[in-house]
Amino acid sequence: EAGVAQSPRYKIIEKRQSVAFWCNPISGHATLYWYQQILGQGPKLLIQFQNNGVVDDSQLPKDRFSAERLKGVDSTLKIQPAKLEDSAVYLCASSWVRGVGEQFFGPGTRLTVL
Amino acid sequence: ILNVEQSPQSLHVQEGDSTNFTCSFPSSNFYALHWYRWETAKSPEALFVMTLNGDEKKKGRISATLNTKEGYSYLYIKGSQPEDSATYLCAPTNTGNQFYFGTGTSLTVIP
């Protein structure tokens, strides 16, 4: 089975610019997650979708971050405008359903904000 | 949000050495604990998921134990190999399958 796909793998932008990341989860996975992993820290959940509805976005900085999951499949995460502290790896993960279940991760997008 | 601590933060061992890491988490409202291995430039890979107090899981040279009453899990690697070099992350979860990752233990195995 194909894994979670993410693009781009790397992105360098200047502060105040905008950037978008794309995620294609494993086929059939209802739940999709976006994490932010800052160097030296563990991945932090930004937003969780169940199909195309938001389950939890309590840690998403909504003044600059937005995310959507079209038709309950692919998802995009956008940052507008970016700040220096947004430099991180952005991981997308998916799982079958909520509850005890393995999350399958993509390779991540490494964002550098200059 | 759970406060999850992993120790040590980083570790360098010689090839063939055995090693272990610790994951500490609040024992209240515990549902499950996941261990992941994350190699540089690759996707985090699931190692184990444990739910019951006293659980022990094993995969090859890697094993893990769980103590839900005191809120900790140990990961053991027997006879470390260079390919074991990675960051090892633990994540306790709640009933909504939300993962609360620790900061990870970075392991380097020196040939």
Interface residues (C-beta under 8 A of the other chain):
Chain A: G3 V4 T31 Y33 Y35 G40 Q41 G42 P43 K44 L45 Q48 V55 D56 Q59 L91 S95 V97 R98 G99 V100 G101 E102 Q103 F104 F105 G106 P107 G108
Chain B: I1 V4 Q6 Y31 A32 H34 Y36 A41 K42 S43 P44 E45 A46 V49 T51 L89 A91 T93 T95 G96 N97 Q98 F99 Y100 F101 G102 T103 G104
